[in-house]
Amino acid sequence: MRADTLQRAADKITGLCGRPSDLVSLWQESTEVLARAVPHYWTPCWYTLDPASLLMTSHFHPGLYEFPREWLVSEYYDDDVNQLVDVVRSPSGISTLHEATGGQPSNSPRWHRNMTLGGDQELITRLRARSGQVWGALALYRAPGEPTFTETEKAFLQSVAPALADGVCRALLLGQAKEPEFADSPGLLVLDDAWEVESATPAAAQWLAELPDGDWAAGRLPSSVITLAARTMRMARSPDTRDIAVSRVQTRNGTWVVLHGAPLTSTGTHRIAVIVEPAHPDRIYPLLTSAYGLTEREKDITGLVLQGASTAQIASELVVSAHTVQQHLKSIFDKTGVHSRRDLVGKVFFAHYEPRFRDNETRSQHGRPLRGHPWPLPRA
């Protein structure tokens, strides 16, 4: 593949990810570009992962709309290579099954599972945003007898992964803004080319009314929104830029929100979408308290266990001793009714993430926004 061809493909994917879109459309359009840049068997499998836990929240694999449950069990309970969490935590963020097995993929149960669908080779790429958060993963396959994935192809996927991650994040936020699920769901504001408000969701009006030096009731936008919109407009007129428009703003009551700017060009005129969300709306930690009564420290340790961290890594991250980590793990196991780390990960996934995973399968087939958080607990 020529370098200029790959560069055009990278620019195309960056452009797709830079504008607001529903997630399935983003994946479908990106798949068309990938098919030319990195030839592969059948169709890719796109995953979303919860950044707080690195557990799967959705998959999109045209032709395999329902992920077999035994494959989920294998992902979270079996001792195998090329598991998603291992790839996304690796230094490179990319791995092939052939490399992970030392050229002997038939030693892996994962290979036998893939071969039932004709996929001899498997390549997994981490989708990690520039912010450092992992929002998903991409799996590509090749049939028996096809050439192995090259270093050039892997380098291309690594180069576009941050843009794809940003696109996933933006699409999930847009879905929450258009179809809110939580009281603090993101809001969507659309400005026309004269800087007038074209539309705003109720959540956007609520968030913007809390920002300083603005007056939503009088129609005066906060300076932070104007600044972000101007920056977004400049970026829209400079197609070579790979930057993203994001800013963090403190509200009148001292909380923080994040503003995301993206250009809208579907009508032929320049318009700006501004998505407003609360900073760090992690859903897993309140869930762990409500469902299992974990303390703050136990929640922190559980989050790291879900992400695949070892005892030594947890101790280093939290600046505590390995013995302290083990004592907390014993308490966590008692409260959650499990006996090992693997059982803990499996229990949290199947209790709180598989319902979301299955709901997203239905949503993807009916044109509804996908969700990136664990399944919410029933309201008291």
N, C-alpha and C positions, 0 to 999 in steps of 0.2 A: 504494500500500500504506500503510495507516494506521500511525502510529508505534507505537501500542500493540500492533498485530499483530506488527510486527517485534520489539518488545521481548519479547513472549511467545515468539517463535521463538528469539531469542537466549538467553533463560533456559532453554528446553528443550534447546538444543544444549549449553549450559554444564553442565546437569545430566547429560546423556548422557556428556559427556567427563570428568566428575568421578568416575565410578565405574569400577572395573576391568571391562574387556570385551575380547573378542577384536576384532581390528582390523576384520575384515570386517563384524561385527555393528554396530560403531560407525559405519562408513561407511553401511551400509544404513539404520540408524535416522536418521542425520543427513540422508541423502538425502530421506527422507520429510518432514522439517521444511523443508529447502531448497526442495522443490518448491512449498510454499505461500508461502514468503517471497520467493524469487527464481525465478519461472517460467522454465523452460528447455526446450530441445528434447531429447527422448530421455532419456539418463541422464548424470549427471556422470562425469568421469574423475578418480579420486583417485590421487595418486601419493605414495609415500614417497621421501624423499631422505636420503642419508647426510649428517648434519650436517658431517662432517669433509671431505667432498669436493663436496657438493651434486650428486652423481651419483644417478640413479634406481636404486632397489632394488626397487620394485614398482609396479604399477598395478592399479586395480580399476575396470572399466568394464563393468557388466552389459550383455550383448549383444555385447561385443567382448572376449572372454576371452583372446585371444592377440593381443598387440600386433605388428603387421607389422614384420618386421625392417628393411624399407626406411625405415620411419618412425623407427626408432632411429638408423639411419645418417644420416638427414636431421637429426635432433636434434643429433647430435654432430659432423657433418662439413660440413653445408651452411651457407652464409652467408645467414641468414634472420632475420626479426624474431619477437618474441614467444617466443623460446626460453626454456625453463624457467629456466635459470641467469641469464638477463638479467632476468627478472621478479623472481626471488627476491632478486637483488642490488640492485634498483632502490630508490630512497628510499620509494616508496609501497607496493611489494610487490603491486601489482595492475595489470593491463594488459589492454586489449582489442585484438584484431587490427585492428579498424577504426581505433583511435587510433594504433597503431604504424605503420600504413601511410598515415597522413594521409587516411583515408577511401577508400583505393583497395586494398582487401584482395586483389583479383584479381592484384595485382603480386607477391603472396607465394606461393611454392610450398606453404606451410603451408595457405593458404586452399583451394587446389585439392585438397589431401589431405583436408581436413575436408569439403569439398563432396561427396566420394565417398560420405560417410555422411549427407549432408543438412544439415550444420552450417555455415551461412553465417557466423554470428558466433561468436567464441571469446573467452572471458574467463578469465584465469588469476589465481589468488590465491595468494600465498605463505602457508604455514602456519608461522609463526615463533612459538616459545614465549616466555613471559615471560623465560626465561633468556637469550634471544637466539639460541638454536639453531634452525635451520630443519629441520623434520622432514618436510615434504612440500609438496604443492601441490594445488590444486583447479582443474579446468577445467570451465567450463559453456559450453553452446552454445545458439544460437537459429537457427531455420530461416529461409530467405529470406522477406522480407516482414514478419517480426516486429519489434516495437519494439526499439531498441537498449537496452543495459543502462544504467540511470539512475544518477546520482550517489548517490541514496539507496540503491539496491541495492548499489552498490560499497561505500558506507560501512558497510552492514550486514555484508557479507562481511569487511571489514577488522576490524570489531568482534568477530566470532566466531572469526577466524583464530587468535588466541593460545590460546583454549580448545580448538579442534580440534587444534592442534599438541601441546598438553599431553596430549590424549587419545590421539593417535598414539604419542607417547613412552611413555605408560603401558601402552598395549596391546602394544607391541613388547616392553617389559620383562616384562610378564605372560607373553607367549608364550615368552620365553627361560627364565623361572622354571619354567613348567610342562613345557617340553620343552627342556632345556638343550642347548646346542650347544658351549659352551666350558667349560674348567675353571673360569673365573672368571665364569660366567653368573650373572645375578641369582637371588635366592632369594625365596620367598613365604611369609609368616607370616600366619595368620588368627587374630584374637582375638575371643572372644565378648563379649557385653555385660557379663560379670562379669570381664573382663580376663584370662581364662584362655586359654591357647594351644589353639585348636581344631585347627589343623593347621599343619605346617611342611614345606617341601621340604628335602631334604638340604642344598642350597646355603644356604638360610636358616639352618639350624642351624650350618653351618660359619662363616658370616659373623658371626652373633650371638655365637658363642663368642669371637670376637676383639674384641668391643666392651668397653670398660672398665665397671667397677662392676656387672657382671652375672655370673650363674653359670648358664649354660645347662644344665649337667648337673643342677643342683639346682632348676631351674625358676624361677630369679629373672631376670626380664628386665632389661636395661640401662635406666638412667633415660632415655636418649635415645629408646628405643622407647616407653616409657610416655608421655613428654612428647608425642611425635609422635602417638600414638594418641589422647590426650586432646584434642589440638588438632583432629584429624580428626573426632572425635565431636562437638565443639562446632560445627564447620563443617557436619556432616551435619544438625544440628538447626537451622541457620540457612540456609534455602534461598536467601536473597537474596545470600549471600556469593559472590564470584567468586575468592576466594583459593585457593591450592593448598597442601597440606601436604607440605613437603620440608625435610629437614635434612641437613647434612653433618657427619660424625662421624669422628674419627681413631681407628683401631684400636690395639690394644696394641702392634703392631709398627711403628707410625708411618705406615701407609698410610691412605688416606681412602676412606670409603664414603658413598654417598648413600642416605637413607631416603625413600621415598615413601609417604604414607598416603592411603587412599581408603576411603570407606564402602561396605559391602555391605548391601543391603536386600532381596535376593531371597527370603529366608525370612520376611520380615515383622518380624524383630528386628534391632536395630542390631549389626552386626559390623564389624570393621575389618581391612582388608588392608594389610599393610606389605610393600613390595617393597624389597629391599636389593640394591644394585649397587655395583661398584667405581666410583670417581670417574673420569670421562673414559675409558671403555673404547674408545678409538678403534682400529679394526681396520685402517685403511688404512695407518698409518705403519709398523707392523711388516711388513706385506705388502710395502711398497715396498723395505724393506731386504732382505727374504728373496728377493724376485723379481728385483730389479735391482741390489742392492748400493749403494743411495743413501746418502750421508752424512746426518747430522742436518740440516744446512743445506739439502741438496738435497731432502730430504723436505719441509721446510717450504715451499720454493719450489714444489715439485710440487703440494702441497696447495693453495696459493693459485692456481696455474695452473688446476687442476681446478675451482676455484670461480669462474673467469672473471676473475681480477684482472689488471690491466695491469702492465707493467714498473714504471711510476711508483708504482702502488699497492703492489706487492710491495716495492719499495725503501723506501717510507714505513713499511710495516708492520714490516719487519725492520731498519729503520734502517741501511741499507747504500746504496751508490751504485747507479745504474742500470747502470753498467759491470759492477759485481760481480754483479748479477742476471744479466746477459747471459752472463758467464763461467760461472756455475753452470748456466744453461740449456744451454749448449753441452755441458757434461759430462753433464747429465741426458739430453740427446738421444742422445749417444754410447752411454750405458749402456742406454737403453731401445730403441735402434734406430729412432728416428723423426727427422724433419727439421723439425718445426714444433710449435707449441703445440697446434694443433688435432689433429694426428696423435697427440700425447701423450695428450690427453684421450680421443680415440677408442680408442687402444690400451688404456689403463687400463680404460675402460668395458667394451669388448668382451671383454677378457681376464679381468676380475675382478668385473664387475658384471652383465653380461648373464646369466651362469650363475645368479646369485642372482635376477635379474629373472624368468627363466623358471621357476626352481624355485618362486618365490612365486606365479606363475600357477597352477601345479599345486596348491600348498597352498591357495590361496583357493577352489578348486573342491572340495576334499576336507575342508574344515573344520579344517585344521591351522594352527598359528600362523605368521604371516608373520615374515620376518626383515628387519632394517634395516641389516645390515652387508654388506660385499663378501663374495664367495665365499671361504671359507678355503682356504689353500694345502694341498696334501696333506702329511700329517705325515711327517717323515723316518723 
